């Protein structure tokens, strides 16, 4: 019975792989000396590897000139393939390293967030975190209380505006940019093309953002303007739900309505002015700041917030 070793023939069909690293460095830097310096080897070692490759292919890969080297046509073709292969290899290695790292991280991270932020922004993204860190248990609670009164019952808090006290440290997560938003069906009978058109619409308010409209109107230069009527809600998520159902116009936090905008359930008819509310902040319990589960959650949510911020900037 044959005991042929797989891939042996394939290995013989490949040029010396280490020499390809030298080739790529010389091609990118335009000189043997530059490649030698980057690779921490001698000029002679670089020249030897390049000659080895040229012998293997049977064609010159570089033209030697007084001030360095330039690729031949054959060398240019080879460089395209080498760069592509290195890029694919780098991507594969990076993915495997990340998977190896995430498999090793286990633990619990207790997250305390404002209810509207949790419902509208965090929960829709948590599946992404769980896919990356399946062994990290995220325990989410909601309250609007100041975190210094929550004692040690949280590892990471998500709030509107900074919180400073002994044992906690806050940092800006992303800006809270706000624009008037409503359901497309709210515009069918009452268009909203100018700020003045707001007078014919119902304005939606929430208990925790009761001054938002007045702040925005000052930015718009219309501090005395009033809507046709006002509807008030206890929570921001109820206010946003009312807007989605066509009950009126809300002054919406753009990060919280990304999904509704993308799905066409909400639109922002007016391009400005954009009012910036208190920044969303991440508050860390300093006693738990070095825990691996807490650290990876903090890094993950920071990355998500940066992407969300870019989306908000496009909307505004």
N, C-alpha and C positions, 0 to 999 in steps of 0.2 A: 504494500500500500504506500502511495506517495505521501511524504511528510513535508511538502513544499512550504517554506516560510512565506507568509503573505507580505506583499509590499517590498520584497527585496529588489525586484526588477525596477520598481518605481524609484527606489532610493538611488540606484545606479544611474537613472535618467536625470537626476538633479545635479546641478553644479555645486561646488563647495559652498554650503549655506553661510558659513561665517565670512567667506570672501564677499558675499553679496552685501553684507553690512558695510564693509570697507568701500565697495563700489558705490553704494548709495551716499555715503559720507563724502567721498571725493566728488561725485557728481553735484551734490548740493552745495559744497563749499568751493569747488573749482580749483582745488589744489591738493596735492598729496600731503603737504605740510599741515594744512588746516585740518585734514582728516586725522592725521597722526596726533595732533594736539587734542582733538575732541575725543578720540578713542583711547588716549593715553598709551600709545605705542610709538615705535620709532618710524621715521620716514621710510626706512628700508623695509619694515614689516608691511607697510601699506603697499609699497611698490611690488613686493613679492606676491601679495594676495591678488593685486590687479593683473599681474602677469599670469598668474595661475588661472584666473578667469578667462583671460584672452586666449590662453593656450587651450582651455577646455572648449570654448566656443569656436576657436579657429579664426577669429576676426579681431581687429583692434577695436577697443571700446572708447579710447580717448586719443585725442591729438595732443601731443606734448608741445607746449609753447613756452616762450621765455618767461611769461608771467602766470604760469599755471597750466591747466589743461581744460580742454573742451570736449564734449561728447561727440563721437562720430554718429552717423545715422543709426548704426547698429546699437550703439550705446544708448541713444535716445529712446529707441524702441524698448530696449531692455529695462530702462529706468521706469517707464510707464508701468510695466508688469511688476517690477520689484516694489514700487510704491504701493500699488494696489494690493499685492500680497502682504506686505508689512502692515497696511491699514487693516486688512481683514484679520490678520493674526493679532494685532493690537486690540481690536474690538473683542475678539474671542477671549483673549487672555484677561482683559478688563472685566468682561462679563463673568467669567469663571471665578476671578478673584473676589468680585462683589458678592456672588452667590455663596462663596466659601465664607466670607466675612459675615453675611447676614444669617447664615445657618448657625453660626456660633453664638449669636446674641440672643439671650433669653431674659425674660423678666417682666415686670409690670410697670406701666407708666400711668399715673393718675392725672387726668386732664380735667380741669375745671374751666368751663367756658360760659360766656353769655349765651342764653338760650337761642336767640336768633342767629348768632354766629355759628353755633353748633349745628342748628338745623339747616341753615341755608348754605354754609360754606364748608364746615369741617366734615360733617357726616358724608356728604357726597364724595369726599376724597379719601376717606378712611380705608376703603378697599385697596387703594394703591399702596398705602402703608402696609397693610396686612399681607399683600402679595410680596413685598420686599422683606418684611420681617415677620414671618408667620409665627414665631415663638415669642413675640412681644405682645403681651396682653394690655390693650388700651382700655382703661376704665374711665368712662366719660360721665361727668356730672355737670349740672348747670346751676348757676346762681348769679345774681347781680351784686351780691355782697362784696365789699372790699376784701381782698384776699388775706390781708393781715388778720381778719376776723375768722377766717376759715381755719386758722392755725396750721397744723402740719398735715391736713387732709388732702393735699394736692402736691404734685410734682411740677406740673406746668399749668399756668393759668393763661387764659386768652381774654383780653379786656379791651375796652375802648378808653384810650388815654393811659398815661403812665401810673404805676403804683410804686411808691417807694416806702419801705419800712424795714426794720431789722429782720434779717433772715430771708428776704426776697430781693430779687434783682429783675428789673424790667428793661426791655429793649424794644425798639420799634419793629413791628412785624411788616406792616404795609400801610400806606395812606388810605384814609377813608374819604374817597371822592364821591360827591353826590350830585345827581341831576334829576330833574323831574322825569318820572317814568309812568307808563300806563299801558293797559291792554290795547292792542290795535282796534278792538271793537269800540273802545271808548272814543275813538276819533272819527267814527263813521258819521255821526250826526253833528259832532262838534270838533272841527279841525283844530289842531294846535301847532300853528306855524310860527307864532310870535309869542313873546312874553305876555303881551296884552290879551291873547286868547285864553290865558289861564282864568280870566274872570268868569268865563262861562262854564267852568268845570268844578266838580266837587273835589275838595282837597282832603287827603287822608293824613291822619296824624297818629302818633303813638305816644304813650306816657313818657318814655325815656328819650324821645326826640322832639319834645313839644316846641323847642325853640328853633328847630332846623329850618322851617319855612321862613321865619322872620329873618334868620341869618342869610338865607339864600336871596330873599327879596332885597335886602340891603346891598348885596353883591350885584344884583340885577338893576339897581337904581330905582326900585319901585317899593320902598318900605311900607307904604300905606295900602298897597293892593290887597284885595280880598277876593276869595273865590265865591262861586254861586252858593256853596254850602260847605260844611265841614263834617267829617266823620272821624271819631276818635276810637282808638283801640289800646288795649293794655300793653301789647307786645308788638315789636317790630315785625315779627313773622306773620302776625295777623294783619298788620297794615299792608305788607307785601302781598299776602294772599288776596286781600280785598282788591288791590290794584290788578292782580292777575285776572280776577273775575269781572273786571270792568266797572267796579264801583266808583272809581275816581282816579285822580292823579296823586302819586306819592313822590316825595323827595327821597329817592332811593340811594342807598349805599351801593355803588357800582360793584364792588367785590361780592356782595350778597345776591346780586341778580344775574350773574354771569350765565347760569344755566337757563334762566327764563328768557334772557336776550337771545342766546344761541338757539333756543327752541322756538323763538318767535312769539312767546306768550306775553312778553313785555317789550316795549320799545321806548327809546328816549327821543322824543320828537324835537326837543330843543338842544342845540349843541353847546349852549352855555347861558350864563356863566357856570363854571364848575365850582361848587363850594367844598372846601376841605374841612371835614369834621375832625375830631380828635383821632389821632392815629390808632390803628389797631396795634396792640402791644402783646408781647409774650413775657410772662412773668414766671421766673424760675425759683423754686424753693432751693436756696443755696445748700441746704443739707443734703439734697439729692442731685445736685448739679453734675456730679461726676459718675453717677450711675450710668452704665452703658445703655440701658433701655431709654433712659431719659435723654441722653445725649443724642442718640440716633433719631428719636422723635423730634427733638429740637432742630436738628439739621434738616430733617425731612420737611417739616412744616415751614421752615425758612425758605427752602427751595420752592415749595408750592406757592408760598406767598409772593415770591418774586415773579413767578409765572402769572399769577392772578393780577399782580400790579401792572404787568405789561398789557394784559387784556383790558384792564380798566382804563389805561392810558389811551388805548385804541378807541374805546367807547366815547371818551371825552375829547 
